[in-house]
Amino acid sequence: MRRSRPSALTPVRRSVTRMDVVITGSSGLIGTALLPALTAAGHRPIRLVRRSPASGADEIQWDPAAGTIDSASLEGIDAVIHLAGAGIGDKRWNDAYKQLVLESRTKSTSLLARTLAGLSSKPGVLLSGSAVGFYGPRGDEVITEATPAGDTFLADVCVQWEASATPAVDAGIRTVFLRTGVVQTPEGGPLKKMLPLFKLGLGGSFGNGSQYFPWITLDDEVGAVVHLLTSDDRGPVNLTAPGAATNREFTKALGKVLKRPTLLPVPAFAPKLLLGKEMAESLLFESQRIAPTVLEASGYTFAHPDIETGLRAVLGR
């Protein structure tokens, strides 16, 4: 049963181990893995879904595009994990899709943050999605949570995305921005697309391969999110592995794990023709040497701190 707060004005830290945790984007790559992890940690996951009516006690209905949400069902929940948003790399970027990428994040975050801020019994924590795209390209510079925003399309999306959670921050809800790197899993994302070529021995570095690649395994992504539910952290948190790797090092490690050669670099013009120049540069060629400073300081221990260990884990090698 959900617990009520002694005060409707000031959120307080709940001294409980079991939490009722509302999740958006629960059918996505991270959300799908997060649901059983929350249950295993002793929490009760509750899905925020678009279909109407919601099905059962573990679902709550909302429609971000229409600006509607079942706010009454959110009263007394302990935590919210907000992961919803259109896939960055799902479609070729044009003006219409770029607008969808932005608005699917800002509108849903704004609706959720305003609703949580207006509850009589507010949650203690909101973990709100973001991405390392916030920083833009930085070359060899070591990026921490204190690094300012870049000036690319993805950086602007992340800035507006995080700003949309301001009502929750102002209401005193501990708000964490999950600045996630490239999640490594054969179930989806870039690795799933790369594997067929690499297994054939046709994989290679993108361009000269010197660009830093901000990666994290799906297990560590989920583990970090569960950890942050009960930590004292607030504000931006980089969700990337501590073992920073260049694209060349990633390519070499993947070839080693698969026992395949990785001799032929992928010329820069090829993915730019396939994906478009802006998208290819943002997703494949920008260099981001990111350090998970806050996450490590909070006591999280990475299961897969270096790229070879990570790839062997996710590929079962």
N, C-alpha and C positions, 0 to 999 in steps of 0.2 A: 504494500500500500504506500502511496506517496505521502511524504511528510510535509507539513506546513511550517512556515517560518514564524518566529515570535514577533517579527516586525515586518510590515509591508514596505518600509522605507529603506532599510539598509540590508543588503545581502550579507549573509554570514557564512563562514566556512563550516560545512557540516562534518561533524566528527563521526562519520560512518564509513564502513568499508564498502557496503553495497550501494550502488548509485543507479537511479533511473536516468538513462542517457538517451536523449533524442538525437537521431542522426538524419541528416539530409544527404542525398547522393549515395544511399545505401546499396543501390544496385550497380554502382560503378566499380572500377577495379579495386580501389582502396576500401570503399565501403563494404564490398562483399567479403573481403578478408577481415575487416574490422569487427563485423557482427559476431562471429564465433569467438574472436579474441576477447571481446568485452564480456561475453557470457562466461568464458573460461576464467576471467579475472574476478568473477563474482558479481558483475553488474547486470542490469536488465536493459538491453537495447530496445528502443522504441523508434520505429521508422516514420519519418515524415514523408508522406507519399502524395503524388498528384492525383491519383485515381479517386473518384468519389462514387459511393462513400468509402471511407477507410474500412479495412477488413480486420476486425478483432481488436482486442485491447492493446496490442503492441504496435498499432499504427495510428497516426494522426494525419488528417487531410490538410493540404494546403495547395495553393495555385499561385506561384510567384508572378506569373505573367498577368494574372487578374488582380493581384494584390490582396488575396484572401488567405486566411489561415484560421484554423480552429484554436483560437487563443485559450479558450476555457480548458482544453485538454492539456495545455502546457503548464497550467498552474501547479506548483509544487514539484516539478521535475528538478533533478539535481544538476544536470549538465547538458550541454548541447554541443554536438560536433557537426559543423556545417561544411560539407564537401561538394555541394551541388554546383554545376556550371558546365556549359558546352565544352566539348573536348577541343583543346588548343590545336592538336594536329589531326583532327578527324577529317577536315575538308580543306581544300585549297583556299587560301585567304583572298577574299575580295571585300569590298566595302560592306556588303550586307552581312557576310559571315563574321567579319571583325566586330561589327556592331552587336551581333548575337553573342559573341564571346564576352564582350564587355557587359552587356545588359543582363545576361543570364547570371552574372556574378553580382553586379551592383544592386539590381532590383531584388534578388532573393535575399542578399545579405541585409539590405536596408529594411525589408519587410520583417525579417526575423529579428534583427536588433531592436527595431522599434516595438515590436510585439513583446519581446522579453523585457524590455525596459518598462513597459506598462503593466506588467503582471503584479498582482498583489504579493505573490510568493515567487520571487525571482530565482533563477538557477544561480549556483555559485560560480559557474565557469562556462565560458563560450570558447570553444576551439574553432576558429574560423579559417577556412582555407585561404591560401595565398600561394606564391611560387617564387622561386629564385629569379624568375624573369624580372622581379622588382629592381634588380641591380644593374641590368643591362650588361654589355660586354666590358670586361675589366682587364683583359690581358693576363699578366702574371700576378697582379695585385691580390693579396689575401683578403677575401671578403668576409666581414663579420656582420652581425646584426646592426652595428653602428654605421655601416657603409651607406651613404645616401643613395637615393633612387637614380636609375639611369634615365635616358631620354628616348627610349624605343617604344614601339607600340605595346609590347608586353609589359614594360615597366610602367607605362601609364595605366594599363589595365589593373596591375597590382596595386598601384597607389590609390586608384578610385575604389577598388575592391575592399581594401583595408579601411579606407575612410568611411565606407558605408556602414561599418560596425560601430561608428562613434556613439550612437544612442546607448548601446550596451555598455560601452566604456564609461560614458557619463553617468550611467545609472549605478555604477559601482560593481558591475559584474566583472570578475577577473577574465579578461579577454586575451587570448593568445592567437597570434597570426602564424599559421603553419606554412612557412616559406619552403615548400617542398621542391626537391630536385627531381631528376629523371628516375622514376621508380623502375627497378630492375625485376622483371618477372617474365617467364615465357608465356604467361597467360594474356598479356596485352602490352600496350605501349611500344616503344621503339625496339626493344629486344625481340619481341615476337616477330616484328617485320624483318629484323636483321638475320635471324637464325637460319632461314632456308638458304640464303646465299653463303653464309659462313660454313654451314654444314657441307656445302658443295666445294668448299675451298676457294670461293670467289669473293670473300669478304676482305675489306681493307680499310685503312684510315680514310677519314674525310679530309680532302685537301692535304696539307702537310702534316696534319695530326697533332700539331703543337698546342691546339686549343684545349683548355681544361674543361672537363666534363663532370658536372655536378650530379653525382649518382647516389642512390640509396636502394638497398634491397627492400622488397615489399614487406618482409618480416620486420626489418628495422623501422620502416615507416609506421607500420601498425603498432609495434612495440613502443615507439616514441610517443605516438598519440595516446595510447593507454597510460603511459607514464605521466604525460602532461595533464591528464585529468586530475591528478591528485598532487602535483608539484605546486610550488609557490610561484612559478614563472608567469609573467604576463608580457604582452607586447610581442614583437617579432621573435621567432625561433627558427633558425635554419635547420631543415630536416634533410641533411646530406651526410654521407659517411665521412669520417675524419681522414681517411686515406685518399686525398685528392689525387686524381689521375688525369693525364692528358688523354685525348682521343687515341693517340698512338699507343699509349699504355693499355687503354681499355681494349683496343683491337688485338694487341699482342696477347693479353690475358685470355680473351674469348677464344682466340685461335688455339692457345695452349690447352684450355679446358676441353675444347671440342676435338683436339688433336688434328687440326687442319691448318694448312698454310694461310698466311695473311700477307701476301707479297704485293698485291696490286692496290695502290691507293685509288680512291674514288675521286676523279677530278671534280673540282668545285662546280664546273658548269653543269654537270649531269643532274644533281639534285636541284639546282636552281631552275633548270628547265622543267623538271618534274613537279616541284612544289611551288615555284615562284621565288624570285630573288629574296624578298623580305622574309618569307617564312623559312626558307632554307638557311639563311644567315642566322636567324633567331634561334632555330632549333638545332642546327648542326655545326655551325662555324663560329659562333660567339664563344669567347673564352671566359669561364667563371670558376675561379679557384676559391671555393667557398668552404669556410670552417664552421662547424656546428658548435660554436663557442658556448652559447647559452645552454644547449642541451647537455653537453658534457659537464658543464659547471653544476647543473642541477642533479647530477648523479646518474644519468642514463648510461648504461654500458652497451655498446654496440655488439651485436652478435656477429656482424660481418664488417669489420673496419677497413679492410683492403679489398681491392677490386677482384683479385683472383679468388680469395676466400668467398666473396659475395657471389661471384658467378658460379663457382662450384656448388654452392649451397642452392641457388635457385634452379640450377640445371641438373641437380642430383648427380654430379660427377665427382 
